Amino acid sequence: MFNKKTIRDIDVKGKKVLVRVDFNVPIKDGKVSDDTRITSALPTIQYLLGQNAAVILCSHLGRPKGGPDPKYSMKPTADHLAGLLGKQVQFAGDCIGPDAEIAAKNLTQGEVLVLENTRFHPEEEKNDPEMARKLAGLAEIYVNDAFGSAHRAHASTEGVARFLPGVAGFLMEKEIQYLGQAIADPRRPFVAILGGAKISDKIGVIKNLLLKADHILIGGGMANTFFKAQGYPVGDSLVENEALGTARELLQSGGTKLRLPVDIVIADKFDNEAASKTIPTGAIEDGWRILDIGPATVAAYAKLIGDAGTVVWNGPMGVFEMPNFAKGTFGVAKAVADSKSTSIVGGGDSVAAINQSGLQAKITHISTGGGASLEMLEGLVLPGVDALIDQ
């Protein structure tokens, strides 16, 4: 699954190329407020323009309810891209049908066209072959550079590759190279750090990583469910009671690989200004809730991270949106940044923590796909990757 042809391996000179990008970006007052995903696609777009290709870009944005909605129009992303490229970017009012066909037909070499939101058609998420065929009809070659959507079998991510030769863009190549390598043949010790609120979101990931990783470091709300499964009191903390049986099984099969916090930061309410204290795990009283990992846990985790050859991190260690409960997450972020390991960070909150701490330049690879990176760590086949031509 990890060895796919890229735009380097296929002749794109002067061709019409349909590129599935991930321009699912926040829009505020009609303007793009965070262009990380757009700038991530620039190397692929600029390479194709350098080859004198006519570049047609398609993406979804948000969750429109199965029909056109001006709030989710791709037009602001086209305008923003024009500024980044320093050249005119054309826009089509639909992604299939006459508007798209005329715009694509008239597009000449070295020009860029952005199509309207693919999710304005309910057929997109149904992976409808007819929609995929119409998209494919706009171009001669298909490029998937949208890793963030690669775990979805949609018309624009998987279906279209049945009608056109499909290859990976540079961003997709980087994602599957780093995450694929981490799973298939990591430099050891291999340390996985998993946080976030729920165990249920990450059961498959933990099971797969127990076979692959040397250490799995647990933090965030999901640690509370493990605590309760061990018989520790958790006070008023967030717990997934329906996942307690699974947590017990994972603890049993994980043995010494699965590491849990040894101390915790607790608060008397869910508020940045709440009274708080650091206590050993298991010493919490009723009326208090766990909101972060403590300094002894950060130190223990930092030692394992510092000795690692490969580190994969997905999910924060606490409620890092509140400054008083962000020390655990930022402490782990610093340890990952300071380590000499191949470091891979995925998932919106972990990436946000890295960016907030200003350490992004010290991370080997920051993944653009939360759900896709999790499914890859789980060992699942990603339809959008699988559909591309093998090397």
C-alpha positions as CSV (number, residue, x, y, z in Angstrom):
1,M,0.0,0.0,0.0
2,F,2.9,2.4,0.7
3,N,4.7,2.1,-2.7
4,K,2.8,4.3,-5.1
5,K,3.7,6.1,-8.2
6,T,3.9,9.9,-7.9
7,I,3.7,12.8,-10.3
8,R,7.5,12.4,-10.9
9,D,6.8,8.9,-12.4
10,I,4.3,9.9,-15.0
11,D,4.5,12.3,-18.0
12,V,2.3,15.4,-17.1
13,K,3.9,17.8,-19.5
14,G,1.2,19.9,-21.2
15,K,-1.6,17.6,-19.9
16,K,-4.8,18.4,-18.2
17,V,-4.4,17.2,-14.6
18,L,-7.2,16.8,-12.0
19,V,-5.8,17.2,-8.5
20,R,-7.8,16.2,-5.4
21,V,-6.5,18.6,-2.8
22,D,-7.6,19.1,0.8
23,F,-8.8,22.7,0.9
24,N,-11.1,22.0,3.8
25,V,-10.0,25.1,5.6
26,P,-11.7,27.5,8.0
27,I,-13.4,30.5,6.3
28,K,-14.2,33.6,8.3
29,D,-16.0,36.6,6.8
30,G,-15.4,35.2,3.3
31,K,-11.7,34.8,3.8
32,V,-9.4,31.8,4.6
33,S,-8.4,32.1,8.2
34,D,-5.8,29.3,8.3
35,D,-4.2,28.3,5.0
36,T,-2.0,25.5,6.3
37,R,-3.7,22.9,4.1
38,I,-3.5,25.2,1.0
39,T,0.2,25.9,1.4
40,S,0.8,22.1,1.9
41,A,-0.5,21.6,-1.6
42,L,1.7,24.2,-3.2
43,P,4.7,22.0,-4.0
44,T,2.5,19.7,-6.1
45,I,0.6,22.6,-7.8
46,Q,3.9,24.4,-8.6
47,Y,5.6,21.3,-10.0
48,L,2.6,20.7,-12.4
49,L,2.7,24.3,-13.5
50,G,6.4,24.0,-14.0
51,Q,5.6,21.0,-16.4
52,N,3.2,23.3,-18.2
53,A,0.2,21.3,-17.2
54,A,-3.3,22.7,-17.0
55,V,-4.2,22.2,-13.3
56,I,-7.8,21.5,-12.2
57,L,-8.2,21.4,-8.4
58,C,-11.1,19.8,-6.6
59,S,-11.9,19.5,-2.8
60,H,-14.7,19.4,-0.3
61,L,-15.2,22.0,2.3
62,G,-17.2,21.5,5.5
63,R,-20.4,19.4,5.7
64,P,-23.0,20.9,3.4
65,K,-26.3,19.1,3.6
66,G,-26.2,17.4,0.2
67,G,-26.7,20.5,-1.9
68,P,-25.1,23.9,-2.8
69,D,-24.6,26.2,0.2
70,P,-22.8,29.6,-0.3
71,K,-21.3,29.2,3.2
72,Y,-19.3,26.3,2.0
73,S,-18.2,27.6,-1.4
74,M,-14.6,27.0,-2.6
75,K,-14.4,30.5,-4.1
76,P,-12.5,32.0,-1.1
77,T,-9.9,29.2,-1.4
78,A,-9.5,30.0,-5.1
79,D,-8.9,33.7,-4.3
80,H,-6.5,32.8,-1.6
81,L,-4.5,30.5,-3.8
82,A,-4.3,33.2,-6.5
83,G,-2.5,35.4,-3.9
84,L,-0.1,32.5,-2.9
85,L,0.7,31.7,-6.5
86,G,0.9,35.3,-7.7
87,K,-1.3,34.5,-10.7
88,Q,-4.9,34.3,-11.7
89,V,-6.9,31.3,-10.5
90,Q,-10.1,30.5,-12.4
91,F,-13.2,29.2,-10.6
92,A,-16.0,27.0,-11.8
93,G,-19.4,27.3,-10.2
94,D,-19.8,23.5,-10.1
95,C,-17.4,20.4,-10.0
96,I,-19.3,18.4,-12.7
97,G,-21.8,19.4,-15.3
98,P,-21.7,22.2,-18.0
99,D,-20.0,24.9,-15.8
100,A,-17.1,22.6,-14.9
101,E,-16.9,21.0,-18.4
102,I,-16.7,24.4,-20.2
103,A,-14.1,25.8,-17.7
104,A,-11.9,22.7,-18.0
105,K,-12.2,22.6,-21.8
106,N,-11.1,26.3,-22.0
107,L,-8.2,25.9,-19.5
108,T,-4.9,26.2,-21.2
109,Q,-1.4,25.0,-20.3
110,G,0.0,26.7,-17.2
111,E,-3.4,27.8,-15.9
112,V,-5.2,26.8,-12.7
113,L,-8.9,26.1,-12.2
114,V,-10.6,25.5,-8.8
115,L,-13.9,23.6,-9.0
116,E,-16.8,24.2,-6.6
117,N,-17.3,22.0,-3.5
118,T,-17.5,18.3,-4.4
119,R,-19.9,17.7,-1.5
120,F,-22.5,20.0,-3.1
121,H,-23.4,16.7,-4.8
122,P,-24.6,13.9,-2.4
123,E,-23.1,11.4,-5.0
124,E,-19.7,12.4,-3.8
125,E,-19.9,10.7,-0.4
126,K,-21.7,7.7,-2.0
127,N,-18.7,7.2,-4.3
128,D,-21.2,7.3,-7.2
129,P,-19.5,5.9,-10.4
130,E,-21.3,8.4,-12.6
131,M,-20.0,11.4,-10.7
132,A,-16.5,9.9,-10.7
133,R,-16.7,9.4,-14.5
134,K,-17.8,13.0,-15.0
135,L,-14.9,14.3,-12.8
136,A,-12.5,12.1,-14.7
137,G,-13.9,13.5,-18.0
138,L,-12.4,16.9,-17.2
139,A,-8.8,15.7,-17.3
140,E,-6.2,13.2,-18.6
141,I,-4.4,12.3,-15.4
142,Y,-5.6,12.2,-11.7
143,V,-3.4,13.2,-8.8
144,N,-4.5,12.6,-5.2
145,D,-2.7,15.0,-2.8
146,A,-5.5,15.0,-0.1
147,F,-4.2,12.6,2.6
148,G,-6.8,14.1,5.0
149,S,-9.5,12.5,2.9
150,A,-7.7,9.4,1.8
151,H,-9.5,7.2,4.4
152,R,-12.8,8.0,2.7
153,A,-14.0,6.1,-0.4
154,H,-15.6,9.1,-2.2
155,A,-16.1,9.9,-5.9
156,S,-13.3,12.4,-5.9
157,T,-10.9,10.4,-3.7
158,E,-11.2,6.8,-4.9
159,G,-13.9,6.6,-7.7
160,V,-12.1,8.9,-10.1
161,A,-9.0,6.7,-10.1
162,R,-11.0,3.9,-11.8
163,F,-11.4,6.1,-14.9
164,L,-8.0,7.9,-15.0
165,P,-4.4,6.9,-14.3
166,G,-4.0,8.0,-10.6
167,V,-0.8,8.9,-8.9
168,A,0.2,10.6,-5.6
169,G,1.1,14.2,-5.2
170,F,4.1,15.3,-3.1
171,L,2.1,15.8,0.2
172,M,0.5,12.4,-0.2
173,E,3.9,10.8,-0.9
174,K,5.3,12.4,2.3
175,E,2.4,11.2,4.4
176,I,2.5,7.6,3.3
177,Q,6.3,7.5,3.4
178,Y,6.6,8.6,7.0
179,L,3.5,6.9,8.5
180,G,4.0,3.8,6.3
181,Q,7.7,3.6,7.5
182,A,6.7,4.1,11.1
183,I,4.3,1.1,10.9
184,A,6.3,-1.2,8.6
185,D,9.9,-0.7,9.7
186,P,10.4,1.9,12.5
187,R,13.7,2.9,13.9
188,R,13.7,1.5,17.5
189,P,12.8,2.0,20.2
190,F,9.4,2.9,18.7
191,V,7.3,5.1,21.1
192,A,3.6,5.9,20.5
193,I,1.9,8.7,22.4
194,L,-1.8,8.5,22.5
195,G,-4.1,11.1,24.1
196,G,-7.5,12.7,23.6
197,A,-10.8,12.1,25.2
198,K,-11.9,8.6,24.2
199,I,-10.5,5.1,24.2
200,S,-13.3,4.0,21.8
201,D,-11.8,6.1,19.0
202,K,-8.4,4.4,19.3
203,I,-9.1,0.8,20.2
204,G,-7.9,-0.5,16.8
205,V,-4.9,1.8,16.9
206,I,-3.8,0.6,20.4
207,K,-4.3,-3.1,19.4
208,N,-2.2,-2.6,16.3
209,L,0.5,-0.6,18.1
210,L,0.8,-3.2,20.9
211,L,2.1,-5.5,18.1
212,K,4.5,-2.8,16.7
213,A,5.6,-0.3,19.3
214,D,8.0,-0.7,22.2
215,H,6.1,1.7,24.5
216,I,2.6,3.3,24.3
217,L,2.3,6.4,26.5
218,I,-1.3,7.2,27.4
219,G,-2.7,10.6,28.4
220,G,-5.8,12.8,28.1
221,G,-9.3,11.8,29.0
222,M,-8.8,8.3,27.7
223,A,-6.4,7.6,30.6
224,N,-9.3,8.0,33.1
225,T,-11.1,5.0,31.6
226,F,-7.9,2.9,32.1
227,F,-7.7,4.2,35.7
228,K,-11.2,3.1,36.4
229,A,-10.6,-0.2,34.8
230,Q,-7.8,-0.8,37.2
231,G,-10.1,0.0,40.2
232,Y,-8.7,3.5,40.9
233,P,-11.1,6.3,41.9
234,V,-11.6,9.0,39.2
235,G,-13.9,11.5,41.0
236,D,-16.0,13.5,38.5
237,S,-13.6,12.8,35.6
238,L,-14.8,12.0,32.1
239,V,-14.9,8.2,31.8
240,E,-16.3,5.9,29.0
241,N,-18.0,3.3,31.2
242,E,-19.0,1.3,28.1
243,A,-15.3,0.9,27.3
244,L,-14.2,-0.4,30.7
245,G,-14.1,-4.1,29.5
246,T,-12.0,-3.1,26.5
247,A,-9.7,-1.1,28.7
248,R,-9.1,-4.2,31.0
249,E,-8.3,-6.4,28.0
250,L,-5.9,-3.8,26.6
251,L,-4.2,-3.5,30.0
252,Q,-3.9,-7.3,30.2
253,S,-2.5,-7.7,26.7
254,G,-0.4,-4.6,26.9
255,G,1.7,-5.6,29.9
256,T,4.6,-3.2,30.5
257,K,4.3,-1.7,27.0
258,L,1.2,0.3,28.0
259,R,2.2,3.2,30.3
260,L,-0.3,5.3,32.3
261,P,0.2,8.6,34.1
262,V,1.8,8.2,37.6
263,D,0.5,11.7,38.7
264,I,-2.4,13.9,37.6
265,V,-3.5,17.5,37.8
266,I,-7.0,17.8,39.1
267,A,-9.5,20.6,39.4
268,D,-12.7,21.2,41.3
269,K,-14.5,22.3,38.2
270,F,-14.0,22.4,34.4
271,D,-12.7,25.9,34.3
272,N,-9.2,27.4,33.7
273,E,-9.6,29.4,37.0
274,A,-10.7,26.4,39.0
275,A,-8.8,25.4,42.2
276,S,-6.3,22.7,41.1
277,K,-3.6,20.5,42.6
278,T,-1.2,17.7,41.5
279,I,-1.7,14.3,43.2
280,P,-0.5,10.7,42.6
281,T,-2.8,8.7,40.3
282,G,-5.6,7.0,42.4
283,A,-5.6,9.6,45.2
284,I,-8.5,11.7,43.8
285,E,-11.6,12.6,45.9
286,D,-15.2,13.0,44.8
287,G,-16.0,16.5,43.4
288,W,-12.6,16.7,41.6
289,R,-11.8,15.9,38.0
290,I,-8.6,15.0,36.1
291,L,-7.6,17.6,33.6
292,D,-3.9,17.0,32.8
293,I,-1.0,14.7,33.5
294,G,1.4,15.7,36.2
295,P,5.1,16.7,36.1
296,A,6.4,13.2,37.2
297,T,4.5,11.7,34.3
298,V,5.9,14.3,31.9
299,A,9.4,13.5,33.2
300,A,8.9,9.7,32.8
301,Y,7.4,10.0,29.3
302,A,10.2,12.5,28.3
303,K,12.9,9.9,29.2
304,L,11.3,7.3,27.0
305,I,10.7,9.8,24.2
306,G,14.4,11.0,24.5
307,D,15.7,7.5,24.0
308,A,13.3,6.7,21.0
309,G,14.3,6.1,17.4
310,T,10.7,6.7,16.2
311,V,7.9,8.7,17.9
312,V,4.3,8.9,16.7
313,W,2.0,11.3,18.7
314,N,-1.8,11.6,18.3
315,G,-3.9,13.4,20.9
316,P,-3.3,15.9,23.7
317,M,-2.4,14.9,27.3
318,G,-5.0,17.1,28.9
319,V,-7.3,20.0,28.4
320,F,-4.6,22.1,26.7
321,E,-7.0,24.7,25.5
322,M,-7.0,26.0,29.1
323,P,-3.5,27.4,29.9
324,N,-3.5,26.0,33.5
325,F,-4.0,22.5,32.2
326,A,-1.7,22.6,29.2
327,K,1.6,21.9,30.9
328,G,1.4,18.1,30.3
329,T,0.7,18.5,26.6
330,F,3.4,21.2,26.1
331,G,5.9,19.2,28.2
332,V,5.4,16.2,25.9
333,A,5.6,18.5,22.8
334,K,9.0,19.8,24.0
335,A,10.2,16.2,24.7
336,V,9.2,15.1,21.1
337,A,10.8,18.2,19.6
338,D,14.0,17.8,21.6
339,S,14.4,14.0,20.8
340,K,16.7,12.8,18.0
341,S,14.0,10.5,16.8
342,T,12.0,10.5,13.6
343,S,9.0,12.3,15.0
344,I,5.5,12.2,13.4
345,V,2.6,14.2,14.9
346,G,-1.0,13.7,13.6
347,G,-4.5,14.8,14.7
348,G,-5.8,18.3,14.9
349,D,-5.2,18.9,18.7
350,S,-1.7,17.5,18.8
351,V,-0.8,19.6,15.7
352,A,-2.4,22.6,17.3
353,A,-0.3,22.0,20.5
354,I,2.9,21.8,18.4
355,N,2.1,25.0,16.5
356,Q,1.1,26.9,19.7
357,S,4.4,25.9,21.4
358,G,6.3,27.1,18.3
359,L,8.1,23.7,17.9
360,Q,6.8,22.7,14.5
361,A,10.2,23.2,12.8
362,K,11.7,20.5,15.1
363,I,9.2,17.8,14.2
364,T,10.2,15.5,11.3
365,H,6.7,15.3,9.9
366,I,3.4,16.9,10.9
367,S,0.5,15.0,9.3
368,T,-2.3,16.9,7.6
369,G,-4.8,14.0,8.2
370,G,-6.2,13.2,11.7
371,G,-8.6,10.4,10.8
372,A,-6.4,9.2,8.0
373,S,-3.3,9.0,10.1
374,L,-5.1,7.1,12.8
375,E,-6.5,4.6,10.3
376,M,-3.0,4.2,9.0
377,L,-1.6,3.5,12.5
378,E,-4.4,1.0,12.9
379,G,-3.0,-0.8,9.9
380,L,-6.2,-0.2,7.8
381,V,-6.1,0.2,4.0
382,L,-6.9,3.8,2.9
383,P,-9.1,3.7,-0.2
384,G,-7.7,6.9,-1.6
385,V,-4.2,5.5,-1.4
386,D,-5.1,2.0,-2.5
387,A,-6.7,3.3,-5.7
388,L,-3.4,4.8,-7.0
389,I,-1.0,3.0,-9.3
390,D,1.7,0.9,-7.6
391,Q,5.3,1.5,-8.3
